[in-house]
Amino acid sequence: MLVEAGFTPVEAIHIATCNGAQFLGDLDRIGTIAPGKQADLVVIKGDPSRQIEDIEKVETVFKDGIGYDSARLIESVKGMVGSR
């Protein structure tokens, strides 16, 4: 929606990550990738900085240092949650 409102994909990603952490008062701990910060990461197939729709092509999610296969997670809850 941010891109539809006129922001570039990079600006939209920054707003959702860095600005979100700053708003929550946690920018010193999360929101950007830097030594000493906590980081849950998402591996995306594509380049959302050029084509924001690629943000939905999640391959792997790293949460607390553990990688999770996105497709397997979605399949495991199919029909129980969400619209996929």
Secondary structure in CASP SS format (residue, H / E / C, confidence):
PFRMAT SS
TARGET T0000
AUTHOR 0000-0000-0000
METHOD secondary structure of the structure
MODEL  1
M C 1.00
L C 1.00
V C 1.00
E C 1.00
A C 1.00
G C 1.00
F C 1.00
T C 1.00
P H 1.00
V H 1.00
E H 1.00
A H 1.00
I H 1.00
H H 1.00
I H 1.00
A H 1.00
T H 1.00
C H 1.00
N H 1.00
G H 1.00
A H 1.00
Q H 1.00
F H 1.00
L H 1.00
G C 1.00
D C 1.00
L C 1.00
D C 1.00
R C 1.00
I C 1.00
G C 1.00
T C 1.00
I C 1.00
A C 1.00
P C 1.00
G C 1.00
K C 1.00
Q C 1.00
A C 1.00
D C 1.00
L E 1.00
V E 1.00
V E 1.00
I E 1.00
K C 1.00
G C 1.00
D C 1.00
P C 1.00
S C 1.00
R C 1.00
Q C 1.00
I H 1.00
E H 1.00
D H 1.00
I H 1.00
E H 1.00
K C 1.00
V E 1.00
E E 1.00
T E 1.00
V E 1.00
F E 1.00
K E 1.00
D C 1.00
G C 1.00
I E 1.00
G E 1.00
Y E 1.00
D E 1.00
S H 1.00
A H 1.00
R H 1.00
L H 1.00
I H 1.00
E H 1.00
S H 1.00
V C 1.00
K C 1.00
G C 1.00
M C 1.00
V C 1.00
G C 1.00
S C 1.00
R C 1.00
END
